[in-house]
Amino acid sequence: MKWNNVQFGDMDFEEKHVVYFPEGIIGFEEYRKFLIVNDESSEPFRWLVSLDDRELSFPVIDPALVQHDFTGANFPRQDVSVLSVVAIKSDLAQSTVNLKSPIVINNADRTGKQIVLENDHLNVRTPLARLAEPILE
């Protein structure tokens, strides 16, 4: 299949790569179909690209890169991918990551859901600068 996105231009993909969000994403409930795009020039970020709106895409990151004890093992299903949405600001020092409401993707059936974790230590605006902090052992 082909899709044209404002950010990435023409993209070829297979239906098996589509992630379906039955409830959408918080604040974007009407958009249900997305691709996860790996762009080498953006690493360690990836992009959650809407197939419902060619102008909509979200930068996402593995939350464990920002908070080292954040793992997919915290979720009931074993075969999941966990991503956090990044708010990139023109001043990168002001950029943040939403660790409170991660996106959880069931890899077996390619369905996704953004969930709100009941953990007072997680924040919707965690500074992205934490990405550069070393892991303390």
C-alpha positions in Angstrom: 0.0 0.0 0.0 1.1 3.6 -0.5 0.5 6.6 1.7 1.7 10.2 1.4 2.6 12.0 4.6 3.7 15.7 4.7 6.8 14.9 6.8 8.0 11.7 5.1 6.5 12.0 1.6 5.5 8.8 -0.2 5.6 5.7 2.0 5.1 2.1 1.0 3.8 -0.2 3.8 1.9 -3.5 4.3 -1.4 -3.8 6.1 0.4 -5.9 8.8 2.4 -2.8 9.8 -0.6 -0.7 10.6 -1.3 -0.1 14.3 -5.0 0.3 15.0 -6.1 2.4 18.0 -9.8 1.5 18.7 -10.2 4.5 21.0 -7.7 6.8 19.2 -5.0 8.7 21.2 -5.9 11.1 24.0 -6.9 14.4 22.3 -6.9 12.7 18.8 -9.7 10.1 19.3 -10.9 10.4 15.7 -7.6 9.1 14.3 -7.4 5.3 14.5 -4.8 4.0 12.1 -1.0 4.7 12.4 2.4 3.5 11.2 5.5 3.6 13.3 8.2 5.1 11.2 11.9 4.7 12.0 13.9 7.6 10.6 17.6 7.3 11.1 18.1 11.0 11.1 15.8 11.3 14.1 17.1 8.5 16.3 16.5 7.7 19.1 13.1 9.0 18.2 10.5 7.3 16.0 7.3 8.7 14.5 3.7 7.6 15.0 2.3 8.6 11.6 -1.4 8.9 11.1 -3.0 7.1 8.1 -6.1 9.2 8.7 -4.5 12.6 8.3 -1.4 13.1 6.2 -0.3 16.1 8.3 -0.5 14.3 11.7 2.5 12.6 13.3 3.9 12.3 16.8 7.5 11.9 17.8 7.8 9.0 20.2 10.6 7.4 22.2 11.2 4.3 24.3 10.4 5.6 27.8 13.2 3.4 29.2 15.7 5.7 27.5 14.4 8.6 29.6 13.5 6.8 32.9 15.7 3.8 33.2 13.4 1.7 35.4 10.4 2.2 33.0 10.0 -1.2 31.2 7.4 -3.0 29.2 7.5 -5.6 32.0 5.2 -3.3 34.0 2.3 -4.2 31.6 0.1 -7.3 31.9 0.8 -8.7 28.4 4.2 -10.0 27.5 4.4 -9.1 23.8 3.9 -5.3 23.9 5.9 -2.3 22.7 5.7 0.8 24.9 6.3 4.3 23.5 6.0 7.8 25.0 5.0 10.9 23.1 7.6 13.7 22.9 6.8 17.4 22.8 9.7 18.9 20.9 10.2 22.6 21.4 12.3 25.0 19.4 14.5 25.2 22.4 15.4 21.5 22.9 16.1 22.1 26.6 12.4 22.8 27.0 11.3 19.5 25.2 9.4 17.0 27.3 8.3 13.3 27.3 4.9 12.1 28.5 5.8 9.2 30.8 2.4 9.3 32.6 0.4 8.2 29.5 2.4 5.8 27.4 1.2 4.2 24.2 1.1 0.4 24.6 1.0 -1.7 21.4 0.0 -5.3 21.4 2.4 -6.7 18.9 0.4 -9.9 18.3 -2.7 -8.1 16.9 -1.2 -4.6 16.2 -3.7 -2.8 18.4 -2.7 0.2 20.5 -4.0 2.1 23.4 -2.8 5.2 25.2 -3.2 4.5 28.9 -2.9 6.8 32.0 -0.7 5.2 34.7 -1.7 5.5 38.3 1.8 6.4 39.4 2.3 9.8 41.1 6.0 9.7 40.3 5.4 9.8 36.5 4.8 13.1 34.8 3.3 14.1 31.5 6.1 16.7 31.1 9.3 14.9 32.0 12.3 16.9 30.7 13.8 15.3 27.7 17.2 16.4 29.0 17.0 13.3 31.2 17.8 11.3 28.1 21.4 12.4 28.5 21.7 11.4 32.2 23.9 8.4 32.8 22.5 5.2 34.3 23.5 4.9 37.9 24.1 1.3 39.1 
